Amino acid sequence: MEGNQKIHCTVGTCKYNEKNQNLCKLQAIQVEPTKNCDTKQADESMCSSYIYEKDKQ
């Protein structure tokens, strides 16, 4: 990321989430469309960089 940009995130189950700061540890994320979703709302997209915090990846 350039400058002082940050990724704010409140997904507490993601292994990249700094829970005490609501920030993502990653420098960049991949955002993808949600399949079969045409709501014209934020739920039409999702962070595909998400990894469940208890997974060993």
FISEVO-599888 format. One record per residue: residue number from 1; residue in one letter; x, y, z of N, C-alpha, C in turn. Coordinates in steps of 0.001 Angstrom, whole numbers. Layout:
# FISEVO-599888
> i|aa|n.X|n.Y|n.Z|ca.X|ca.Y|ca.Z|c.X|c.Y|c.Z
> NUM|A|X|Y|Z|X|Y|Z|X|Y|Z
...
END
This chain:
# FISEVO-599888
> i|aa|n.X|n.Y|n.Z|ca.X|ca.Y|ca.Z|c.X|c.Y|c.Z
> 1|M|827|-1181|0|0|0|0|868|1241|0
> 2|E|320|2265|-547|1058|3505|-601|720|4378|606
> 3|G|1683|5118|1068|1439|6052|2145|1002|5384|3440
> 4|N|14|5981|4069|-460|5499|5358|-1819|4814|5258
> 5|Q|-2138|4234|4110|-3417|3561|3962|-3476|2331|4843
> 6|K|-4678|2018|5324|-4894|867|6183|-6129|127|5721
> 7|I|-6199|-1150|6029|-7388|-1949|5770|-8077|-2155|7112
> 8|H|-9205|-1516|7294|-9969|-1682|8528|-10843|-2919|8395
> 9|C|-10858|-3741|9423|-11585|-5010|9369|-12088|-5371|10757
> 10|T|-13323|-5837|10825|-13903|-6255|12096|-14253|-7739|12101
> 11|V|-13707|-8508|11151|-13974|-9940|11080|-13047|-10650|12068
> 12|G|-13549|-10867|13260|-12746|-11405|14349|-12256|-12821|14160
> 13|T|-12840|-13575|13223|-12409|-14959|13015|-11316|-15094|11960
> 14|C|-10904|-13980|11361|-9857|-14028|10338|-8479|-14002|10993
> 15|K|-7586|-14861|10515|-6245|-14929|11111|-5428|-13661|10883
> 16|Y|-5827|-12829|9932|-5088|-11602|9634|-5618|-10385|10399
> 17|N|-6643|-10558|11216|-7254|-9441|11922|-6521|-9131|13214
> 18|E|-6122|-7875|13364|-5572|-7367|14627|-6772|-6922|15457
> 19|K|-7291|-7864|16251|-8566|-7656|16912|-8622|-6423|17811
> 20|N|-7553|-6104|18476|-7583|-4961|19382|-7579|-3624|18639
> 21|Q|-7260|-3645|17331|-7216|-2413|16541|-8190|-2418|15373
> 22|N|-8880|-3547|15142|-9775|-3701|13982|-9065|-3386|12670
> 23|L|-7847|-3915|12526|-7056|-3718|11318|-6632|-5063|10739
> 24|C|-6465|-5093|9427|-5967|-6274|8735|-4442|-6203|8697
> 25|K|-3776|-7331|8967|-2311|-7396|8945|-1746|-7402|7519
> 26|L|-2578|-7731|6537|-2113|-7816|5155|-1896|-6426|4563
> 27|Q|-980|-6321|3604|-750|-5056|2911|-1801|-4816|1838
> 28|A|-2404|-5899|1341|-3445|-5808|325|-4355|-7017|470
> 29|I|-5596|-6878|23|-6545|-7987|48|-7134|-8168|-1344
> 30|Q|-7710|-9320|-1580|-8426|-9591|-2826|-9920|-9548|-2520
> 31|V|-10650|-8686|-3208|-12097|-8589|-3042|-12746|-9215|-4264
> 32|E|-13703|-10106|-4018|-14384|-10816|-5100|-15891|-10694|-4933
> 33|P|-16629|-10880|-6028|-18084|-10834|-5921|-18624|-12074|-5213
> 34|T|-19727|-11906|-4510|-20422|-13032|-3897|-21298|-13669|-4965
> 35|K|-21165|-14966|-5148|-21920|-15668|-6184|-23419|-15577|-5923
> 36|N|-24166|-15405|-7010|-25634|-15377|-6972|-26184|-14317|-6028
> 37|C|-25518|-13181|-5949|-25957|-12100|-5069|-26104|-10828|-5895
> 38|D|-27312|-10288|-5941|-27581|-9065|-6689|-28434|-8131|-5831
> 39|T|-27901|-7764|-4674|-28651|-6949|-3724|-28375|-5455|-3863
> 40|K|-27332|-5104|-4603|-26878|-3718|-4721|-26475|-3157|-3354
> 41|Q|-25987|-4044|-2476|-25526|-3687|-1137|-24105|-4226|-948
> 42|A|-23515|-3939|197|-22134|-4362|476|-21965|-5881|467
> 43|D|-23043|-6639|689|-22907|-8098|719|-22659|-8705|-664
> 44|E|-22643|-7888|-1714|-22330|-8390|-3050|-20845|-8688|-3217
> 45|S|-20024|-8264|-2273|-18588|-8532|-2363|-18082|-9095|-1044
> 46|M|-16923|-9759|-1126|-16334|-10334|78|-14822|-10355|-52
> 47|C|-14151|-10429|1075|-12696|-10523|1092|-12313|-11982|868
> 48|S|-11684|-12258|-249|-11289|-13638|-513|-9905|-13946|45
> 49|S|-9300|-13000|748|-8029|-13242|1436|-8266|-13843|2823
> 50|Y|-9537|-13929|3222|-9926|-14440|4538|-9439|-15873|4743
> 51|I|-8850|-16123|5900|-8493|-17477|6343|-8938|-17586|7792
> 52|Y|-9717|-18610|8089|-10194|-18837|9451|-9006|-18911|10388
> 53|E|-9048|-18196|11498|-7882|-18060|12387|-7360|-19375|12931
> 54|K|-8177|-20411|13000|-7728|-21678|13554|-7220|-22648|12486
> 55|D|-7325|-22261|11193|-6762|-23092|10128|-5238|-22999|10172
> 56|K|-4560|-24024|9743|-3095|-24090|9833|-2402|-23618|8561
> 57|Q|-3102|-22933|7676|-2510|-22479|6407|-1479|-21422|6616
END
